[in-house]
Amino acid sequence: MDEAILMILVKQYADRFGITFSSKHLDDEDKKQKLVSLMQESLAGKRGPVTDADLN
């Protein structure tokens, strides 16, 4: 995923929910993909905020 697109997604998510997960997950490729998917679901109204527990 393009880093600029990722940052836009994170900003949209943060504007809506605040940051509810540790940014260290963005450094792990596997967790980053899961995190992106979960943030997209949250922004689409399919789930609540993403937490660290969702990524462990």
CNS distance restraints for C-alpha pairs under 8 A (distance, minus, plus):
assign (resid   1 and name CA) (resid   5 and name CA) 7.18 0.50 0.50
assign (resid   1 and name CA) (resid   6 and name CA) 6.85 0.50 0.50
assign (resid   2 and name CA) (resid   6 and name CA) 6.31 0.50 0.50
assign (resid   3 and name CA) (resid   7 and name CA) 6.14 0.50 0.50
assign (resid   4 and name CA) (resid   8 and name CA) 6.31 0.50 0.50
assign (resid   5 and name CA) (resid   9 and name CA) 6.22 0.50 0.50
assign (resid   6 and name CA) (resid  10 and name CA) 6.15 0.50 0.50
assign (resid   6 and name CA) (resid  36 and name CA) 7.64 0.50 0.50
assign (resid   7 and name CA) (resid  11 and name CA) 6.04 0.50 0.50
assign (resid   8 and name CA) (resid  12 and name CA) 6.16 0.50 0.50
assign (resid   9 and name CA) (resid  13 and name CA) 6.11 0.50 0.50
assign (resid   9 and name CA) (resid  36 and name CA) 7.86 0.50 0.50
assign (resid   9 and name CA) (resid  39 and name CA) 7.62 0.50 0.50
assign (resid   9 and name CA) (resid  40 and name CA) 7.79 0.50 0.50
assign (resid  10 and name CA) (resid  14 and name CA) 5.96 0.50 0.50
assign (resid  10 and name CA) (resid  39 and name CA) 7.73 0.50 0.50
assign (resid  11 and name CA) (resid  15 and name CA) 5.99 0.50 0.50
assign (resid  12 and name CA) (resid  16 and name CA) 6.37 0.50 0.50
assign (resid  12 and name CA) (resid  43 and name CA) 7.96 0.50 0.50
assign (resid  13 and name CA) (resid  17 and name CA) 5.88 0.50 0.50
assign (resid  13 and name CA) (resid  18 and name CA) 6.98 0.50 0.50
assign (resid  13 and name CA) (resid  19 and name CA) 7.59 0.50 0.50
assign (resid  13 and name CA) (resid  39 and name CA) 6.55 0.50 0.50
assign (resid  13 and name CA) (resid  42 and name CA) 7.85 0.50 0.50
assign (resid  13 and name CA) (resid  43 and name CA) 6.55 0.50 0.50
assign (resid  14 and name CA) (resid  18 and name CA) 4.13 0.50 0.50
assign (resid  14 and name CA) (resid  19 and name CA) 5.15 0.50 0.50
assign (resid  16 and name CA) (resid  43 and name CA) 7.94 0.50 0.50
assign (resid  17 and name CA) (resid  49 and name CA) 6.34 0.50 0.50
assign (resid  20 and name CA) (resid  49 and name CA) 6.74 0.50 0.50
assign (resid  20 and name CA) (resid  50 and name CA) 6.10 0.50 0.50
assign (resid  20 and name CA) (resid  51 and name CA) 5.31 0.50 0.50
assign (resid  20 and name CA) (resid  52 and name CA) 7.46 0.50 0.50
assign (resid  21 and name CA) (resid  25 and name CA) 7.99 0.50 0.50
assign (resid  21 and name CA) (resid  50 and name CA) 6.39 0.50 0.50
assign (resid  21 and name CA) (resid  51 and name CA) 4.74 0.50 0.50
assign (resid  21 and name CA) (resid  52 and name CA) 4.91 0.50 0.50
assign (resid  22 and name CA) (resid  52 and name CA) 6.37 0.50 0.50
assign (resid  23 and name CA) (resid  27 and name CA) 7.71 0.50 0.50
assign (resid  24 and name CA) (resid  28 and name CA) 7.38 0.50 0.50
assign (resid  25 and name CA) (resid  31 and name CA) 5.78 0.50 0.50
assign (resid  25 and name CA) (resid  32 and name CA) 5.98 0.50 0.50
assign (resid  25 and name CA) (resid  35 and name CA) 7.62 0.50 0.50
assign (resid  25 and name CA) (resid  55 and name CA) 7.81 0.50 0.50
assign (resid  26 and name CA) (resid  31 and name CA) 6.93 0.50 0.50
assign (resid  26 and name CA) (resid  32 and name CA) 4.85 0.50 0.50
assign (resid  26 and name CA) (resid  35 and name CA) 7.72 0.50 0.50
assign (resid  27 and name CA) (resid  32 and name CA) 6.95 0.50 0.50
assign (resid  28 and name CA) (resid  32 and name CA) 5.77 0.50 0.50
assign (resid  29 and name CA) (resid  33 and name CA) 6.39 0.50 0.50
assign (resid  30 and name CA) (resid  34 and name CA) 6.64 0.50 0.50
assign (resid  31 and name CA) (resid  35 and name CA) 5.88 0.50 0.50
assign (resid  31 and name CA) (resid  55 and name CA) 6.48 0.50 0.50
assign (resid  32 and name CA) (resid  36 and name CA) 6.04 0.50 0.50
assign (resid  33 and name CA) (resid  37 and name CA) 6.29 0.50 0.50
assign (resid  34 and name CA) (resid  38 and name CA) 6.15 0.50 0.50
assign (resid  34 and name CA) (resid  55 and name CA) 7.30 0.50 0.50
assign (resid  35 and name CA) (resid  39 and name CA) 6.02 0.50 0.50
assign (resid  35 and name CA) (resid  50 and name CA) 7.77 0.50 0.50
assign (resid  35 and name CA) (resid  55 and name CA) 7.07 0.50 0.50
assign (resid  36 and name CA) (resid  40 and name CA) 6.15 0.50 0.50
assign (resid  37 and name CA) (resid  41 and name CA) 6.31 0.50 0.50
assign (resid  38 and name CA) (resid  42 and name CA) 6.16 0.50 0.50
assign (resid  38 and name CA) (resid  50 and name CA) 6.53 0.50 0.50
assign (resid  39 and name CA) (resid  43 and name CA) 6.15 0.50 0.50
assign (resid  39 and name CA) (resid  49 and name CA) 7.63 0.50 0.50
assign (resid  39 and name CA) (resid  50 and name CA) 6.64 0.50 0.50
assign (resid  40 and name CA) (resid  44 and name CA) 6.12 0.50 0.50
assign (resid  41 and name CA) (resid  45 and name CA) 6.31 0.50 0.50
assign (resid  41 and name CA) (resid  46 and name CA) 5.12 0.50 0.50
assign (resid  41 and name CA) (resid  47 and name CA) 5.95 0.50 0.50
assign (resid  42 and name CA) (resid  46 and name CA) 5.68 0.50 0.50
assign (resid  42 and name CA) (resid  47 and name CA) 4.83 0.50 0.50
assign (resid  42 and name CA) (resid  48 and name CA) 5.49 0.50 0.50
assign (resid  42 and name CA) (resid  49 and name CA) 5.99 0.50 0.50
assign (resid  42 and name CA) (resid  50 and name CA) 7.33 0.50 0.50
assign (resid  50 and name CA) (resid  54 and name CA) 6.40 0.50 0.50
assign (resid  51 and name CA) (resid  55 and name CA) 7.13 0.50 0.50
assign (resid  52 and name CA) (resid  56 and name CA) 6.50 0.50 0.50
